[in-house]
C-alpha cells in the first residue's frame, strides 16, 4: 500500500509522526523500531535518528527553539507492507520533503520502521508530538 501525505502542518513546537492502527485504534505500544536520517537544507549536517523501542515513526520534527515558526510542514510518500498479515510485523518506509522553523528545514527526510506486533493492521494515523495536526491531506492507494 502507498499513502501520500500533502500539506501537513503541525502546531507550535511539534513534529509529525506515523502510527499504525489495529482495529481502528492507533497502536501506541513501544514496539516501533525506527531508523532515519534527514538532510538539512540550512546546514551540511545529517540528522540521524534511531530507536529500538518507541511509540511512533517520526517523519519530520521542528529544529530548535520556541517561536511561532517552530512547526513542521511536509509532503511524504509512505509505503506500507505486510499490514494484512495477522502473524507478521508491519513494515513502513517514508521519504519526502519538509520544512521547519521558517525555511531552516529538513530537506530530505528518509526513514523506515518495523512495528514488532504480530497482528494485522488496518490503517495509519498521522499525529504530532501533542494534539492533532492543524491541516493536511492524506491519500491512500491500494488499501483493501
N, C-alpha and C positions, 0 to 999 in steps of 0.2 A: 504494500500500500504506500501511497505517497500523499503527504499533506503539504500544502503551500500556504504559508502564513505571510500576509502582506499588511504593511502599515501598522504593525503592533506598536503600541506606545504604553510604557509603564508610567506610573506616577512618580512623584518626587522621591529620590533616593532608593530606587528599586530596579532590579534586573528582571529578565524574562526567563522562565523555565518551563519544562515539559514534565507532565506526569501521565502515566498510562491510567486508564480506567478499567476496573474489573467490576462487572455487574452494574455499570453506570456510575460508579463511585471512584473518585481519584484515589490511587494507590499511594499512600504516604509512608509506608514502612521503609526502613533503612536498608533496602535491597537493591538500590541503584548503584551499579559500578560504572563510573564515568571516566573518560579521558578526553581532553580537548585542548586546542590551542587557538589563540586569537592573535592575528597580525594587527598591530595597532597602526592607525593612519597618522597619528601625531608623534610617533617615535619609532625608533628602529627595534624596539624590544618586542619579543614574542611572549605572550602571557600563556603559561601552561596551567592547566587545572586537572586534577585527578582525585578520585576518591574510591575506596572500595566499599563504602557504606554511607550513602546519603539518601535523602528522601525525594530527590528531583534530578533532572538533567538540565543544567543551565546552558542556555544558548547565547545569552547576552547579559552583561552586567554594567552598572554605572562604573565610571573610572575612579572618581575620588570626590571628596568634598560634599558639603551640604549646601546646595544652592538651587535655585529654581530651574537650572538647566540640567540638573543631575538626574536624568531619566534615560531610558533606553528606547530606541525605535529600531525596527528591522524588517527585513524580508528574508524568510528562511524556507528552505526545502527540507522536509523531514521524511526520511524513509523508515518505514515500519515493517519489520519482518517477524514471522513466527507468532503473530498475535492470536490466531485461532487455535493454536496447539495447546491443548489442556494439560500436557505433560512436559512442556518445554519452556524455556526462558524467552522473553521478548528482547529483540534487538532493535535499536534506534540509531540512526545516523542523521546529523543535521549539518547543513552548511548554508551560508548566505552572506548578507552584508548587514551591518548595524552601525548605529551612531549613538554616542553617549556624550553628555557634557558639552553640548553645543559644538559639534564637529570635531571633538577630540576623541573620536570613537574607534571601536574595533572595526577595522576594515574588512577582515575576512574571518569570521568565526567558523571553526570546523571541529566537530566532535562526535563521539559515539557513546552509547550506553547499553548496558545489559541489565535487565530487570530480573534479578535472581529469585523469581517466584514462579514455580512450575504450575501455572494455571492460565487459562485463556484470558485475553484482554479484549475489550470491545471498543476502545477508543483512546483518545488523548485529551488532555485539558492543558491549556496554556495559562500559566499563573505568573505572578510576580512575587518578590520576597514576602510581601504582605499585601492584603487586599486583592482586588481584581484589576485586570488590565483596563486601561482607560479607553482604548479603541483598537480596532484591527479587524482583519478578515481572515478566516480560515477556510480553505477549500480542500476537501478530501477526495482522493481518486482511488478507485479500486476497493472501496470498503464493501464487504458483503455481509 
